[in-house]
Amino acid sequence: MNIDPAQKYWLALLRTPGIGSKTFLKCLDFCPPEQLFSESRETLIKLGLRAQTIDAIKKPDWDTVEQDLLWREQKDNHILLFTDTDYPSQLKEIPDPPPILFARGDVDLMQFPQLAIVGSRNPSSSGIQIATDFASSLASTGFTITSGLALGIDAASHRGALAVQGKTIAVTGTGLDRVYPATHKELATEIANTGVLVSEFPPGTSAKANHFPRR
């Protein structure tokens, strides 16, 4: 596979129990992930890592990481590390940016000017029409429309951009090997073909309530 050797260590750290975005970035400030896995238990304890987390670092789940890398090899799939030049620069400015992004489609689109449109999953018919019209108008002027692939306003915004052959980005709350809601499978495919699907969650991640506010 044509893969950056460092990616497997980043992916292993991402999948380590007890490692969230803030802890991952704290570890990254100390050393690259590929070095972290060879550090002593004493050093890992000094970093503030818990015993369960240290045990997992000492015995990584390489089989799952291999599946992530196989996903990366599929057409138009990408893994962006926090240190990569194509990782969105503005995303790095938030308090706890995702250390890794998974993407399907045109990753360059994430560097373009964007406007986010999000809203109710149960909007009125006029609300759907307004979101669609806004997205179409803005996409026609060159803005990329970013939303969350959810029911209601999100879907209307994506469709509004696509209706005028505009660009749209869907930030999802699941791994990109699945679509939530399932009824948006066709919409997700269209977005991947002309825009990009993005997630901070690795392949295999199912829909969970706490994922959606975070995304």
Beta strands, then each sheet from edge to edge (+ up, - down):
strand 1: 77-81
strand 2: 100-105
strand 3: 114-116
strand 4: 144-147
strand 5: 168-171
strand 6: 196-199
sheet 1: 1+ 2- 6+ 5+ 4+ 3+
end
